[in-house]
Amino acid sequence: MRITDQIEEFIKELFREDDDYVEIQRNDLAEHFNCVPSQINYVIATRFKPSQGYYVESKRGGGGHITIKKINLSKSKYFMHIIASMDETLTAQEVDIFISNFLSYDMITEEEAKLLKVATSDNVLTISQPDRDKIRAKIFKNMILNLI
């Protein structure tokens, strides 16, 4: 498991203890994982975005105090929030992250996850870039709309 995955899992474990929000000190977390504070910033910036159901408040100084709040939404509001925050293009990796988050929050079943992944895979979308990522985004958005 990569360090970024370990940091993400650690923060998500904190949510399991206190479901509304977590407060962390960037320097303390960096020390815990024996990494640089910018690695913590990277994980928070890429794994705890509003499109993934989080709101992050960061304060400079004092070790970098960070508050991460879960956006508690119903399934339909959650999916509509995701769709509204998506770009017009999606890579296969971005789809994988969305699907992983959907599964983590019990928004979709394993079977639905497989269908989303297969329908948006590069194996199916055999057209050239940037059209591939545009069509992937349209397919993914429409499939999510049908899950509501």
C-alpha positions in Angstrom: 0.0 0.0 0.0 1.4 3.4 -1.0 1.9 6.1 1.6 -0.9 8.2 0.1 -3.3 5.3 0.5 -2.2 4.8 4.1 -2.7 8.4 4.9 -6.2 8.4 3.3 -7.2 5.3 5.2 -5.9 6.7 8.5 -8.0 9.9 8.0 -11.1 7.9 7.0 -10.6 5.8 10.1 -10.8 9.0 12.2 -14.2 9.6 10.6 -15.5 6.3 11.7 -14.8 7.4 15.3 -16.4 10.9 14.9 -18.8 10.9 12.0 -19.2 14.6 11.4 -15.6 16.0 11.1 -12.0 15.4 11.9 -9.3 17.8 13.0 -5.7 17.1 12.3 -2.4 18.8 12.5 -0.5 18.5 9.2 2.9 18.3 10.9 1.8 15.7 13.5 0.4 13.5 10.7 3.5 13.9 8.6 5.6 12.9 11.6 3.3 9.9 12.2 3.8 8.7 8.6 7.5 9.8 8.4 6.8 12.0 5.4 6.9 15.7 4.5 3.9 17.9 5.3 3.3 18.5 1.5 2.5 14.8 1.2 -0.4 15.3 3.6 -1.5 18.4 1.6 -1.5 16.2 -1.6 -3.7 13.5 0.0 -6.1 16.1 1.3 -6.3 18.0 -2.0 -6.8 14.8 -4.1 -8.8 12.5 -1.8 -11.0 14.9 0.2 -12.4 17.2 -2.4 -16.0 18.5 -2.4 -16.7 16.3 -5.4 -15.9 13.4 -3.1 -18.2 14.5 -0.3 -15.8 16.6 1.8 -15.3 20.2 2.8 -11.8 21.2 4.0 -10.8 24.1 6.1 -7.1 24.8 6.5 -5.3 27.2 8.8 -1.7 28.2 8.4 0.7 28.2 11.3 0.8 26.1 14.5 1.5 22.9 12.6 -1.1 23.4 9.9 -4.5 22.8 11.6 -6.9 21.2 9.1 -10.6 20.4 9.6 -12.2 18.0 7.2 -16.0 17.8 7.3 -18.2 15.2 5.6 -21.0 16.6 3.4 -24.0 14.6 4.7 -26.4 14.3 1.8 -29.1 11.9 0.7 -28.2 9.6 -2.1 -29.9 11.7 -4.7 -28.4 15.0 -3.4 -25.0 13.4 -3.2 -25.1 12.2 -6.8 -26.4 15.5 -8.0 -23.6 17.2 -6.1 -21.1 14.9 -7.8 -22.5 15.5 -11.3 -22.6 19.3 -10.8 -18.9 19.3 -9.7 -17.6 17.1 -12.5 -15.6 18.5 -15.4 -16.7 17.9 -19.0 -14.0 15.2 -19.2 -13.2 12.2 -16.9 -10.2 9.9 -17.0 -10.5 6.2 -16.2 -8.6 6.9 -13.0 -11.0 9.6 -11.9 -14.0 7.3 -12.5 -12.2 4.7 -10.4 -11.9 7.2 -7.5 -15.6 8.2 -7.8 -16.6 4.5 -7.8 -14.4 3.8 -4.8 -16.0 6.7 -2.9 -19.5 5.6 -3.9 -18.8 2.1 -2.5 -17.2 3.5 0.7 -20.4 5.5 1.4 -22.7 2.6 0.4 -24.2 4.7 -2.4 -23.9 1.8 -4.9 -23.7 -1.9 -4.9 -20.7 -4.0 -6.0 -22.7 -4.9 -9.1 -23.5 -1.3 -10.0 -19.8 -0.5 -9.5 -18.7 -3.1 -12.0 -21.2 -1.8 -14.5 -20.0 1.7 -14.1 -16.4 0.6 -14.5 -17.0 -1.6 -17.5 -19.2 1.0 -19.3 -16.5 3.7 -18.9 -13.4 1.7 -19.4 -10.8 2.3 -22.1 -11.5 -1.1 -23.4 -15.0 0.0 -24.4 -14.1 3.6 -25.4 -11.7 2.9 -28.2 -11.7 6.4 -29.6 -8.9 8.9 -29.5 -8.3 11.6 -26.9 -9.8 14.0 -25.9 -13.1 12.6 -27.2 -12.7 9.5 -25.1 -12.7 11.4 -21.8 -15.6 13.6 -22.9 -17.7 10.6 -23.8 -16.7 8.8 -20.6 -17.9 11.8 -18.6 -21.2 11.8 -20.4 -21.8 8.1 -20.0 -20.8 8.2 -16.3 -23.0 11.2 -15.6 -26.0 9.6 -17.3 -25.4 6.3 -15.5 -25.3 8.1 -12.1 -28.5 10.0 -13.0 -30.2 6.6 -13.5 -29.1 5.4 -10.1 -31.0 8.2 -8.4 
